[in-house]
Amino acid sequence: MGEYVDLMALLVDLRLRDEYRDGVVANFEKIKAIAQVVNSFELPDDVEAAPIFEP
């Protein structure tokens, strides 16, 4: 994950200070874990996205 953070920082021209890098990597690890839970939920093929979100 550290290599990903380094490459993305370079891509968006973000000068990530060394003292913040470990925290950024840790947050991306958390984001990855949350995304895996969301992405593991299978949707039926006939589900359509709503054109307008109404809570």
NUDRENTOR-951468 format. One record per residue: residue number from 0; x, y, z of N, C-alpha, C, O in turn. Coordinates in nm, 4 decimals, decimal comma. Layout:
! residues N
<tiza><i>NUM</i><n_xx>X</n_xx><n_yy>Y</n_yy><n_zz>Z</n_zz><ca_xx>X</ca_xx><ca_yy>Y</ca_yy><ca_zz>Z</ca_zz><c_xx>X</c_xx><c_yy>Y</c_yy><c_zz>Z</c_zz><o_xx>X</o_xx><o_yy>Y</o_yy><o_zz>Z</o_zz></tiza>
...
END
This chain:
! residues 55
<tiza><i>0</i><n_xx>0,0829</n_xx><n_yy>-0,1189</n_yy><n_zz>0,0000</n_zz><ca_xx>0,0000</ca_xx><ca_yy>0,0000</ca_yy><ca_zz>0,0000</ca_zz><c_xx>0,0874</c_xx><c_yy>0,1254</c_yy><c_zz>0,0000</c_zz><o_xx>0,0483</o_xx><o_yy>0,2289</o_yy><o_zz>-0,0539</o_zz></tiza>
<tiza><i>1</i><n_xx>0,2042</n_xx><n_yy>0,1157</n_yy><n_zz>0,0599</n_zz><ca_xx>0,2945</ca_xx><ca_yy>0,2302</ca_yy><ca_zz>0,0636</ca_zz><c_xx>0,3384</c_xx><c_yy>0,2736</c_yy><c_zz>-0,0748</c_zz><o_xx>0,3498</o_xx><o_yy>0,3930</o_yy><o_zz>-0,1027</o_zz></tiza>
<tiza><i>2</i><n_xx>0,3631</n_xx><n_yy>0,1760</n_yy><n_zz>-0,1616</n_zz><ca_xx>0,4035</ca_xx><ca_yy>0,2088</ca_yy><ca_zz>-0,2982</ca_zz><c_xx>0,2896</c_xx><c_yy>0,2796</c_yy><c_zz>-0,3714</c_zz><o_xx>0,3131</o_xx><o_yy>0,3735</o_yy><o_zz>-0,4475</o_zz></tiza>
<tiza><i>3</i><n_xx>0,1663</n_xx><n_yy>0,2344</n_yy><n_zz>-0,3481</n_zz><ca_xx>0,0493</ca_xx><ca_yy>0,2981</ca_yy><ca_zz>-0,4094</ca_zz><c_xx>0,0390</c_xx><c_yy>0,4442</c_yy><c_zz>-0,3656</c_zz><o_xx>0,0185</o_xx><o_yy>0,5330</o_yy><o_zz>-0,4484</o_zz></tiza>
<tiza><i>4</i><n_xx>0,0530</n_xx><n_yy>0,4684</n_yy><n_zz>-0,2366</n_zz><ca_xx>0,0459</ca_xx><ca_yy>0,6054</ca_yy><ca_zz>-0,1842</ca_zz><c_xx>0,1560</c_xx><c_yy>0,6914</c_yy><c_zz>-0,2470</c_zz><o_xx>0,1309</o_xx><o_yy>0,8050</o_yy><o_zz>-0,2872</o_zz></tiza>
<tiza><i>5</i><n_xx>0,2747</n_xx><n_yy>0,6383</n_yy><n_zz>-0,2551</n_zz><ca_xx>0,3855</ca_xx><ca_yy>0,7136</ca_yy><ca_zz>-0,3150</ca_zz><c_xx>0,3568</c_xx><c_yy>0,7482</c_yy><c_zz>-0,4612</c_zz><o_xx>0,3790</o_xx><o_yy>0,8612</o_yy><o_zz>-0,5046</o_zz></tiza>
<tiza><i>6</i><n_xx>0,3078</n_xx><n_yy>0,6505</n_yy><n_zz>-0,5358</n_zz><ca_xx>0,2801</ca_xx><ca_yy>0,6734</ca_yy><ca_zz>-0,6777</ca_zz><c_xx>0,1645</c_xx><c_yy>0,7714</c_yy><c_zz>-0,6986</c_zz><o_xx>0,1710</o_xx><o_yy>0,8566</o_yy><o_zz>-0,7872</o_zz></tiza>
<tiza><i>7</i><n_xx>0,0599</n_xx><n_yy>0,7601</n_yy><n_zz>-0,6185</n_zz><ca_xx>-0,0535</ca_xx><ca_yy>0,8513</ca_yy><ca_zz>-0,6323</ca_zz><c_xx>-0,0158</c_xx><c_yy>0,9942</c_yy><c_zz>-0,5916</c_zz><o_xx>-0,0610</o_xx><o_yy>1,0907</o_yy><o_zz>-0,6531</o_zz></tiza>
<tiza><i>8</i><n_xx>0,0659</n_xx><n_yy>1,0065</n_yy><n_zz>-0,4893</n_zz><ca_xx>0,1131</ca_xx><ca_yy>1,1396</ca_yy><ca_zz>-0,4499</ca_zz><c_xx>0,1922</c_xx><c_yy>1,2025</c_yy><c_zz>-0,5634</c_zz><o_xx>0,1784</o_xx><o_yy>1,3216</o_yy><o_zz>-0,5913</o_zz></tiza>
<tiza><i>9</i><n_xx>0,2734</n_xx><n_yy>1,1236</n_yy><n_zz>-0,6272</n_zz><ca_xx>0,3501</ca_xx><ca_yy>1,1716</ca_yy><ca_zz>-0,7415</ca_zz><c_xx>0,2572</c_xx><c_yy>1,2103</c_yy><c_zz>-0,8567</c_zz><o_xx>0,2772</o_xx><o_yy>1,3135</o_yy><o_zz>-0,9209</o_zz></tiza>
<tiza><i>10</i><n_xx>0,1571</n_xx><n_yy>1,1287</n_yy><n_zz>-0,8822</n_zz><ca_xx>0,0636</ca_xx><ca_yy>1,1525</ca_yy><ca_zz>-0,9918</ca_zz><c_xx>-0,0127</c_xx><c_yy>1,2838</c_yy><c_zz>-0,9750</c_zz><o_xx>-0,0325</o_xx><o_yy>1,3573</o_yy><o_zz>-1,0717</o_zz></tiza>
<tiza><i>11</i><n_xx>-0,0556</n_xx><n_yy>1,3131</n_yy><n_zz>-0,8517</n_zz><ca_xx>-0,1329</ca_xx><ca_yy>1,4359</ca_yy><ca_zz>-0,8285</ca_zz><c_xx>-0,0451</c_xx><c_yy>1,5516</c_yy><c_zz>-0,7825</c_zz><o_xx>-0,0953</o_xx><o_yy>1,6554</o_yy><o_zz>-0,7394</o_zz></tiza>
<tiza><i>12</i><n_xx>0,0863</n_xx><n_yy>1,5331</n_yy><n_zz>-0,7920</n_zz><ca_xx>0,1836</ca_xx><ca_yy>1,6365</ca_yy><ca_zz>-0,7553</ca_zz><c_xx>0,1659</c_xx><c_yy>1,6813</c_yy><c_zz>-0,6097</c_zz><o_xx>0,1661</o_xx><o_yy>1,8005</o_yy><o_zz>-0,5790</o_zz></tiza>
<tiza><i>13</i><n_xx>0,1506</n_xx><n_yy>1,5829</n_yy><n_zz>-0,5218</n_zz><ca_xx>0,1359</ca_xx><ca_yy>1,6087</ca_yy><ca_zz>-0,3787</ca_zz><c_xx>0,2685</c_xx><c_yy>1,5799</c_yy><c_zz>-0,3100</c_zz><o_xx>0,3199</o_xx><o_yy>1,4682</o_yy><o_zz>-0,3164</o_zz></tiza>
<tiza><i>14</i><n_xx>0,3217</n_xx><n_yy>1,6785</n_yy><n_zz>-0,2463</n_zz><ca_xx>0,4473</ca_xx><ca_yy>1,6593</ca_yy><ca_zz>-0,1725</ca_zz><c_xx>0,4133</c_xx><c_yy>1,6106</c_yy><c_zz>-0,0318</c_zz><o_xx>0,3905</o_xx><o_yy>1,6895</o_yy><o_zz>0,0599</o_zz></tiza>
<tiza><i>15</i><n_xx>0,4106</n_xx><n_yy>1,4800</n_yy><n_zz>-0,0181</n_zz><ca_xx>0,3723</ca_xx><ca_yy>1,4160</ca_yy><ca_zz>0,1075</ca_zz><c_xx>0,4931</c_xx><c_yy>1,4116</c_yy><c_zz>0,2000</c_zz><o_xx>0,5929</o_xx><o_yy>1,3459</o_yy><o_zz>0,1703</o_zz></tiza>
<tiza><i>16</i><n_xx>0,4835</n_xx><n_yy>1,4815</n_yy><n_zz>0,3114</n_zz><ca_xx>0,5936</ca_xx><ca_yy>1,4829</ca_yy><ca_zz>0,4074</ca_zz><c_xx>0,6127</c_xx><c_yy>1,3450</c_yy><c_zz>0,4703</c_zz><o_xx>0,5171</o_xx><o_yy>1,2703</o_yy><o_zz>0,4909</o_zz></tiza>
<tiza><i>17</i><n_xx>0,7374</n_xx><n_yy>1,3137</n_yy><n_zz>0,4998</n_zz><ca_xx>0,7702</ca_xx><ca_yy>1,1839</ca_yy><ca_zz>0,5584</ca_zz><c_xx>0,6947</c_xx><c_yy>1,1574</c_yy><c_zz>0,6880</c_zz><o_xx>0,6549</o_xx><o_yy>1,0439</o_yy><o_zz>0,7141</o_zz></tiza>
<tiza><i>18</i><n_xx>0,6745</n_xx><n_yy>1,2608</n_yy><n_zz>0,7697</n_zz><ca_xx>0,6079</ca_xx><ca_yy>1,2397</ca_yy><ca_zz>0,8990</ca_zz><c_xx>0,4584</c_xx><c_yy>1,2084</c_yy><c_zz>0,8848</c_zz><o_xx>0,3960</o_xx><o_yy>1,1625</o_yy><o_zz>0,9804</o_zz></tiza>
<tiza><i>19</i><n_xx>0,4001</n_xx><n_yy>1,2328</n_yy><n_zz>0,7665</n_zz><ca_xx>0,2587</ca_xx><ca_yy>1,2036</ca_yy><ca_zz>0,7428</ca_zz><c_xx>0,2363</c_xx><c_yy>1,0760</c_yy><c_zz>0,6630</c_zz><o_xx>0,1248</o_xx><o_yy>1,0238</o_yy><o_zz>0,6599</o_zz></tiza>
<tiza><i>20</i><n_xx>0,3386</n_xx><n_yy>1,0262</n_yy><n_zz>0,5997</n_zz><ca_xx>0,3237</ca_xx><ca_yy>0,9135</ca_yy><ca_zz>0,5085</ca_zz><c_xx>0,2644</c_xx><c_yy>0,7901</c_yy><c_zz>0,5764</c_zz><o_xx>0,1718</o_xx><o_yy>0,7293</o_yy><o_zz>0,5228</o_zz></tiza>
<tiza><i>21</i><n_xx>0,3159</n_xx><n_yy>0,7524</n_yy><n_zz>0,6929</n_zz><ca_xx>0,2652</ca_xx><ca_yy>0,6326</ca_yy><ca_zz>0,7616</ca_zz><c_xx>0,1170</c_xx><c_yy>0,6454</c_yy><c_zz>0,7948</c_zz><o_xx>0,0428</o_xx><o_yy>0,5477</o_yy><o_zz>0,7854</o_zz></tiza>
<tiza><i>22</i><n_xx>0,0738</n_xx><n_yy>0,7641</n_yy><n_zz>0,8333</n_zz><ca_xx>-0,0675</ca_xx><ca_yy>0,7870</ca_yy><ca_zz>0,8622</ca_zz><c_xx>-0,1543</c_xx><c_yy>0,7764</c_yy><c_zz>0,7380</c_zz><o_xx>-0,2649</o_xx><o_yy>0,7228</o_yy><o_zz>0,7432</o_zz></tiza>
<tiza><i>23</i><n_xx>-0,1044</n_xx><n_yy>0,8271</n_yy><n_zz>0,6275</n_zz><ca_xx>-0,1773</ca_xx><ca_yy>0,8181</ca_yy><ca_zz>0,5008</ca_zz><c_xx>-0,1890</c_xx><c_yy>0,6723</c_yy><c_zz>0,4584</c_zz><o_xx>-0,2960</o_xx><o_yy>0,6280</o_yy><o_zz>0,4165</o_zz></tiza>
<tiza><i>24</i><n_xx>-0,0804</n_xx><n_yy>0,5985</n_yy><n_zz>0,4690</n_zz><ca_xx>-0,0827</ca_xx><ca_yy>0,4554</ca_yy><ca_zz>0,4342</ca_zz><c_xx>-0,1821</c_xx><c_yy>0,3816</c_yy><c_zz>0,5240</c_zz><o_xx>-0,2583</o_xx><o_yy>0,2982</o_yy><o_zz>0,4751</o_zz></tiza>
<tiza><i>25</i><n_xx>-0,1825</n_xx><n_yy>0,4105</n_yy><n_zz>0,6531</n_zz><ca_xx>-0,2753</ca_xx><ca_yy>0,3454</ca_yy><ca_zz>0,7463</ca_zz><c_xx>-0,4204</c_xx><c_yy>0,3755</c_yy><c_zz>0,7090</c_zz><o_xx>-0,5057</o_xx><o_yy>0,2869</o_yy><o_zz>0,7145</o_zz></tiza>
<tiza><i>26</i><n_xx>-0,4483</n_xx><n_yy>0,4998</n_yy><n_zz>0,6713</n_zz><ca_xx>-0,5847</ca_xx><ca_yy>0,5357</ca_yy><ca_zz>0,6315</ca_zz><c_xx>-0,6256</c_xx><c_yy>0,4656</c_yy><c_zz>0,5028</c_zz><o_xx>-0,7410</o_xx><o_yy>0,4250</o_yy><o_zz>0,4889</o_zz></tiza>
<tiza><i>27</i><n_xx>-0,5335</n_xx><n_yy>0,4507</n_yy><n_zz>0,4087</n_zz><ca_xx>-0,5666</ca_xx><ca_yy>0,3786</ca_yy><ca_zz>0,2861</ca_zz><c_xx>-0,5912</c_xx><c_yy>0,2307</c_yy><c_zz>0,3147</c_zz><o_xx>-0,6730</o_xx><o_yy>0,1683</o_yy><o_zz>0,2471</o_zz></tiza>
<tiza><i>28</i><n_xx>-0,5229</n_xx><n_yy>0,1739</n_yy><n_zz>0,4123</n_zz><ca_xx>-0,5499</ca_xx><ca_yy>0,0358</ca_yy><ca_zz>0,4514</ca_zz><c_xx>-0,6925</c_xx><c_yy>0,0235</c_yy><c_zz>0,5052</c_zz><o_xx>-0,7623</o_xx><o_yy>-0,0732</o_yy><o_zz>0,4745</o_zz></tiza>
<tiza><i>29</i><n_xx>-0,7359</n_xx><n_yy>0,1208</n_yy><n_zz>0,5851</n_zz><ca_xx>-0,8736</ca_xx><ca_yy>0,1208</ca_yy><ca_zz>0,6368</ca_zz><c_xx>-0,9741</c_xx><c_yy>0,1368</c_yy><c_zz>0,5238</c_zz><o_xx>-1,0760</o_xx><o_yy>0,0677</o_yy><o_zz>0,5209</o_zz></tiza>
<tiza><i>30</i><n_xx>-0,9462</n_xx><n_yy>0,2275</n_yy><n_zz>0,4306</n_zz><ca_xx>-1,0341</ca_xx><ca_yy>0,2487</ca_yy><ca_zz>0,3160</ca_zz><c_xx>-1,0460</c_xx><c_yy>0,1202</c_yy><c_zz>0,2348</c_zz><o_xx>-1,1548</o_xx><o_yy>0,0841</o_yy><o_zz>0,1899</o_zz></tiza>
<tiza><i>31</i><n_xx>-0,9349</n_xx><n_yy>0,0521</n_yy><n_zz>0,2165</n_zz><ca_xx>-0,9339</ca_xx><ca_yy>-0,0742</ca_yy><ca_zz>0,1407</ca_zz><c_xx>-1,0228</c_xx><c_yy>-0,1776</c_yy><c_zz>0,2084</c_zz><o_xx>-1,0995</o_xx><o_yy>-0,2468</o_yy><o_zz>0,1414</o_zz></tiza>
<tiza><i>32</i><n_xx>-1,0130</n_xx><n_yy>-0,1887</n_yy><n_zz>0,3408</n_zz><ca_xx>-1,0933</ca_xx><ca_yy>-0,2861</ca_yy><ca_zz>0,4153</ca_zz><c_xx>-1,2424</c_xx><c_yy>-0,2550</c_yy><c_zz>0,4027</c_zz><o_xx>-1,3232</o_xx><o_yy>-0,3460</o_yy><o_zz>0,3839</o_zz></tiza>
<tiza><i>33</i><n_xx>-1,2788</n_xx><n_yy>-0,1286</n_yy><n_zz>0,4128</n_zz><ca_xx>-1,4191</ca_xx><ca_yy>-0,0885</ca_yy><ca_zz>0,3993</ca_zz><c_xx>-1,4675</c_xx><c_yy>-0,1158</c_yy><c_zz>0,2575</c_zz><o_xx>-1,5782</o_xx><o_yy>-0,1662</o_yy><o_zz>0,2386</o_zz></tiza>
<tiza><i>34</i><n_xx>-1,3860</n_xx><n_yy>-0,0830</n_yy><n_zz>0,1581</n_zz><ca_xx>-1,4248</ca_xx><ca_yy>-0,1048</ca_yy><ca_zz>0,0186</ca_zz><c_xx>-1,4452</c_xx><c_yy>-0,2531</c_yy><c_zz>-0,0104</c_zz><o_xx>-1,5339</o_xx><o_yy>-0,2891</o_yy><o_zz>-0,0877</o_zz></tiza>
<tiza><i>35</i><n_xx>-1,3651</n_xx><n_yy>-0,3387</n_yy><n_zz>0,0500</n_zz><ca_xx>-1,3806</ca_xx><ca_yy>-0,4832</ca_yy><ca_zz>0,0273</ca_zz><c_xx>-1,5154</c_xx><c_yy>-0,5316</c_yy><c_zz>0,0799</c_zz><o_xx>-1,5785</o_xx><o_yy>-0,6178</o_yy><o_zz>0,0187</o_zz></tiza>
<tiza><i>36</i><n_xx>-1,5598</n_xx><n_yy>-0,4769</n_yy><n_zz>0,1926</n_zz><ca_xx>-1,6911</ca_xx><ca_yy>-0,5147</ca_yy><ca_zz>0,2471</ca_zz><c_xx>-1,8011</c_xx><c_yy>-0,4698</c_yy><c_zz>0,1514</c_zz><o_xx>-1,8928</o_xx><o_yy>-0,5461</o_yy><o_zz>0,1210</o_zz></tiza>
<tiza><i>37</i><n_xx>-1,7916</n_xx><n_yy>-0,3465</n_yy><n_zz>0,1045</n_zz><ca_xx>-1,8929</ca_xx><ca_yy>-0,2936</ca_yy><ca_zz>0,0126</ca_zz><c_xx>-1,8928</c_xx><c_yy>-0,3711</c_yy><c_zz>-0,1187</c_zz><o_xx>-1,9987</o_xx><o_yy>-0,4084</o_yy><o_zz>-0,1692</o_zz></tiza>
<tiza><i>38</i><n_xx>-1,7751</n_xx><n_yy>-0,3951</n_yy><n_zz>-0,1735</n_zz><ca_xx>-1,7657</ca_xx><ca_yy>-0,4630</ca_yy><ca_zz>-0,3025</ca_zz><c_xx>-1,8029</c_xx><c_yy>-0,6103</c_yy><c_zz>-0,2960</c_zz><o_xx>-1,8339</o_xx><o_yy>-0,6700</o_yy><o_zz>-0,3991</o_zz></tiza>
<tiza><i>39</i><n_xx>-1,8005</n_xx><n_yy>-0,6704</n_yy><n_zz>-0,1775</n_zz><ca_xx>-1,8352</ca_xx><ca_yy>-0,8118</ca_yy><ca_zz>-0,1668</ca_zz><c_xx>-1,9869</c_xx><c_yy>-0,8341</c_yy><c_zz>-0,1671</c_zz><o_xx>-2,0333</o_xx><o_yy>-0,9475</o_yy><o_zz>-0,1791</o_zz></tiza>
<tiza><i>40</i><n_xx>-2,0628</n_xx><n_yy>-0,7267</n_yy><n_zz>-0,1539</n_zz><ca_xx>-2,2085</ca_xx><ca_yy>-0,7374</ca_yy><ca_zz>-0,1542</ca_zz><c_xx>-2,2566</c_xx><c_yy>-0,7464</c_yy><c_zz>-0,2988</c_zz><o_xx>-2,2423</o_xx><o_yy>-0,6513</o_yy><o_zz>-0,3756</o_zz></tiza>
<tiza><i>41</i><n_xx>-2,3129</n_xx><n_yy>-0,8599</n_yy><n_zz>-0,3348</n_zz><ca_xx>-2,3570</ca_xx><ca_yy>-0,8801</ca_yy><ca_zz>-0,4725</ca_zz><c_xx>-2,4952</c_xx><c_yy>-0,8199</c_yy><c_zz>-0,4944</c_zz><o_xx>-2,5854</o_xx><o_yy>-0,8341</o_yy><o_zz>-0,4119</o_zz></tiza>
<tiza><i>42</i><n_xx>-2,5087</n_xx><n_yy>-0,7528</n_yy><n_zz>-0,6074</n_zz><ca_xx>-2,6372</ca_xx><ca_yy>-0,6958</ca_yy><ca_zz>-0,6466</ca_zz><c_xx>-2,6975</c_xx><c_yy>-0,7796</c_yy><c_zz>-0,7581</c_zz><o_xx>-2,6252</o_xx><o_yy>-0,8341</o_yy><o_zz>-0,8415</o_zz></tiza>
<tiza><i>43</i><n_xx>-2,8293</n_xx><n_yy>-0,7898</n_yy><n_zz>-0,7595</n_zz><ca_xx>-2,8936</ca_xx><ca_yy>-0,8613</ca_yy><ca_zz>-0,8708</ca_zz><c_xx>-2,8678</c_xx><c_yy>-0,7874</c_yy><c_zz>-1,0030</c_zz><o_xx>-2,8469</o_xx><o_yy>-0,6661</o_yy><o_zz>-1,0038</o_zz></tiza>
<tiza><i>44</i><n_xx>-2,8694</n_xx><n_yy>-0,8607</n_yy><n_zz>-1,1132</n_zz><ca_xx>-2,8424</ca_xx><ca_yy>-0,8021</ca_yy><ca_zz>-1,2434</ca_zz><c_xx>-2,9478</c_xx><c_yy>-0,7000</c_yy><c_zz>-1,2861</c_zz><o_xx>-2,9194</o_xx><o_yy>-0,6125</o_yy><o_zz>-1,3680</o_zz></tiza>
<tiza><i>45</i><n_xx>-3,0687</n_xx><n_yy>-0,7102</n_yy><n_zz>-1,2317</n_zz><ca_xx>-3,1756</ca_xx><ca_yy>-0,6213</ca_yy><ca_zz>-1,2760</ca_zz><c_xx>-3,1853</c_xx><c_yy>-0,4916</c_yy><c_zz>-1,1943</c_zz><o_xx>-3,2792</o_xx><o_yy>-0,4143</o_yy><o_zz>-1,2131</o_zz></tiza>
<tiza><i>46</i><n_xx>-3,0909</n_xx><n_yy>-0,4673</n_yy><n_zz>-1,1053</n_zz><ca_xx>-3,0917</ca_xx><ca_yy>-0,3442</ca_yy><ca_zz>-1,0254</ca_zz><c_xx>-3,0426</c_xx><c_yy>-0,2282</c_yy><c_zz>-1,1113</c_zz><o_xx>-2,9396</o_xx><o_yy>-0,2378</o_yy><o_zz>-1,1781</o_zz></tiza>
<tiza><i>47</i><n_xx>-3,1179</n_xx><n_yy>-0,1185</n_yy><n_zz>-1,1083</n_zz><ca_xx>-3,0792</ca_xx><ca_yy>0,0006</ca_yy><ca_zz>-1,1838</ca_zz><c_xx>-3,0449</c_xx><c_yy>0,1129</c_yy><c_zz>-1,0865</c_zz><o_xx>-3,1042</o_xx><o_yy>0,1241</o_yy><o_zz>-0,9792</o_zz></tiza>
<tiza><i>48</i><n_xx>-2,9509</n_xx><n_yy>0,1935</n_yy><n_zz>-1,1244</n_zz><ca_xx>-2,9129</ca_xx><ca_yy>0,3086</ca_yy><ca_zz>-1,0410</ca_zz><c_xx>-3,0242</c_xx><c_yy>0,4126</c_yy><c_zz>-1,0454</c_zz><o_xx>-3,0829</o_xx><o_yy>0,4379</o_yy><o_zz>-1,1506</o_zz></tiza>
<tiza><i>49</i><n_xx>-3,0524</n_xx><n_yy>0,4719</n_yy><n_zz>-0,9311</n_zz><ca_xx>-3,1536</ca_xx><ca_yy>0,5771</ca_yy><ca_zz>-0,9249</ca_zz><c_xx>-3,0986</c_xx><c_yy>0,7054</c_yy><c_zz>-0,9861</c_zz><o_xx>-2,9853</o_xx><o_yy>0,7434</o_yy><o_zz>-0,9567</o_zz></tiza>
<tiza><i>50</i><n_xx>-3,1766</n_xx><n_yy>0,7734</n_yy><n_zz>-1,0710</n_zz><ca_xx>-3,1278</ca_xx><ca_yy>0,8968</ca_yy><ca_zz>-1,1319</ca_zz><c_xx>-3,1153</c_xx><c_yy>1,0110</c_yy><c_zz>-1,0306</c_zz><o_xx>-3,0365</o_xx><o_yy>1,1037</o_yy><o_zz>-1,0497</o_zz></tiza>
<tiza><i>51</i><n_xx>-3,1942</n_xx><n_yy>1,0031</n_yy><n_zz>-0,9226</n_zz><ca_xx>-3,1901</ca_xx><ca_yy>1,1058</ca_yy><ca_zz>-0,8173</ca_zz><c_xx>-3,1903</c_xx><c_yy>1,0346</c_yy><c_zz>-0,6837</c_zz><o_xx>-3,2706</o_xx><o_yy>0,9444</o_yy><o_zz>-0,6601</o_zz></tiza>
<tiza><i>52</i><n_xx>-3,0980</n_xx><n_yy>1,0765</n_yy><n_zz>-0,5946</n_zz><ca_xx>-3,0934</ca_xx><ca_yy>1,0182</ca_yy><ca_zz>-0,4613</ca_zz><c_xx>-3,1929</c_xx><c_yy>1,0910</c_yy><c_zz>-0,3718</c_zz><o_xx>-3,1869</o_xx><o_yy>1,2131</o_yy><o_zz>-0,3571</o_zz></tiza>
<tiza><i>53</i><n_xx>-3,2845</n_xx><n_yy>1,0150</n_yy><n_zz>-0,3121</n_zz><ca_xx>-3,3799</ca_xx><ca_yy>1,0717</ca_yy><ca_zz>-0,2179</ca_zz><c_xx>-3,3763</c_xx><c_yy>0,9863</c_yy><c_zz>-0,0921</c_zz><o_xx>-3,4237</o_xx><o_yy>0,8727</o_yy><o_zz>-0,0924</o_zz></tiza>
<tiza><i>54</i><n_xx>-3,3199</n_xx><n_yy>1,0411</n_yy><n_zz>0,0162</n_zz><ca_xx>-3,3105</ca_xx><ca_yy>0,9612</ca_yy><ca_zz>0,1404</ca_zz><c_xx>-3,4459</c_xx><c_yy>0,9311</c_yy><c_zz>0,2010</c_zz><o_xx>-3,4539</o_xx><o_yy>0,8653</o_yy><o_zz>0,3047</o_zz></tiza>
END
